[in-house]
Amino acid sequence: MGQAIFLPGSIFDNIDKFANSLGYENAGVAISLAMIPWKSTEDRDSFIQSITGAAPKGGDSYTYPTLDTMRGK
């Protein structure tokens, strides 16, 4: 079975950033934007800042779970 981990630029990372930045009431828009194959996380974050006027919200790579933390190591 595949493992889902939050790598920077992954669909999970993108959903996190868009949902937190746009608000959960805009979940449909957030998921649609998260599915765009962004060239980099910087491009994605710049886009978020341009449409919200604020820095992107959401977790950072150091707060994302890893396989070791999910296994209790």
Secondary structure as GFF3:
##gff-version 3
##sequence-region A 1 73
A	DSSP	alpha_helix	11	22	.	.	.	ID=ss1
A	DSSP	three_ten_helix	24	26	.	.	.	ID=ss2
A	DSSP	alpha_helix	27	34	.	.	.	ID=ss3
A	DSSP	alpha_helix	41	52	.	.	.	ID=ss4
A	DSSP	three_ten_helix	61	63	.	.	.	ID=ss5
A	DSSP	alpha_helix	67	70	.	.	.	ID=ss6
###
